Amino acid sequence: MKIRVRLGITAALGLLVAFGSGFPARAQVGGAGPNGFSPDGIVRFLTTGGTLPVRIPQQGTWAEVINVTSRWMVVQNQDGQQFPIASDRVRQFLVRWPSSTDQLTPNSLVEVTGPQDGSNVVIADHIDVYEGDAQGLVTPTVDTLMGNNKNLSSFDFTATTGYAFVYLMSPQEYMAPWKTHLVGHSVGVDPVRVAGFGNNVYFVQPGGDGMSVSRVTLGNNTHARRGDLVYLTVANVGQRGLDVSQLVLYKKMPINLFQP
């Protein structure tokens, strides 16, 4: 994704109103729904030079941090448009730090999703690691996923002839490989092994392009720096800016090298 940092005069004045003077940036949307989004997905923020149209996908969008304080973060989307986010309007703030398998310990919780490759083998191009209080974000589980990454239900159809089971599933989903979603403690690193329920151990096999590792932690504005990428899921458009249900901050350095 190519993002250019470009703060126009109109946007700059609008952000000055929101940050410098202490007055909120007011959202004005003609024909907006109850969550503040217009039918065409465009939100217009009031600035001293007029209104600033901002296109915000409701399902999530990428942006770049261009300014941050303890109370506010200003991000810019790939169209060069900027909008503010108040720190108290972010419901969940997560940080992804690059890591490696040699950082795993028996206390680490590992989350992995990938195609099954035989008995208790999962092929994965990425795993997430949770330590300390971040482990409250996940729950140990072993799930078999079919079709579009969902658990089997009575509304899916296919035929498992070995056991004479018949399920409803669309043809395109039937062709998709079965996957395993696994959360468990690390019990080995070469290869990566994750504990399942009981005495089961799952082997995690890297994909053809290798396997990346991220450590996921809880975060806040003190972890953000200019130039960091964020992924936003917007819940509402308020008078002070965006209400964000989840903000995921992507760091370029491991957590042990970060200096607040």
C-alpha positions, 0 to 999 in steps of 0.5 A: 500500500502506497501512502503519501504524507500530504497535509493540505491547507484545508485539512491543516486548518481543520486539525488546528481547530481539533487540536490547537484550539481545543474545539472538536472537529464536527462531522457533518454528513448529509443523509447519514445513518445512525452510525454517522456514515453516509450511503456512499461511505463518505464522511465530511469533517467541518473545518475552517475552510469548509468541509473535508470529505473522508472515505472510511470503509466500515469494515476496516482500513489502513492508514499511516500515523502522521502525528500523535500525542497522549490524547490524540492521534492523526492518521492519513489514508492512502488518498492523502486524507487526514482525520483525528482519533481521540485516545478515549474513543478507541475501544481496543488498542493492539500492537503487533511487534515483529518477533521470532520463534526463538523468543518462544517459552513454555509460558507463551501462548501461540495462535495459528491458523492454516491448512491441515497436512496430515495428523496434527500438522498445520501449515502456516505462513504466520503465527501470533504470540501472546505473553503476560496480560495480553494472553487474556485476548485469546482462549486455548482452543482447537477448531477445524475450519471448513469452507470460508474459515467457519465451523461446520454447521447444519447449513453447510453441505458436502459428503464425508463418505467414510462416516456417511455424514452429509452436510450442506455446503456450497460447491466453492466452499467444498473445494477449499482445504480444511484448516485448523485454528489453534491456540495453545502453549508453546512446547517446542521451537524446532519445529514449532510445537503447540499443545492442544487439548489433553496430550495432543501436540500440533506441529506447525510447518512453515509455508513455501515462503517461510513463516513470520512471527508477531508478538501481540500486546495491548497498547496505547498512544505512547507506542505510536510514532510518525510513520507507523501503519495502523489498521482501523475498524471504525464503529461510529463517526462522532463530533470529535472524530472517529470512534474506533472499535479496534486499532491495530498498530504495526511496529517495525522493531521488536518490543525489546528495542522500543523506547517509550 
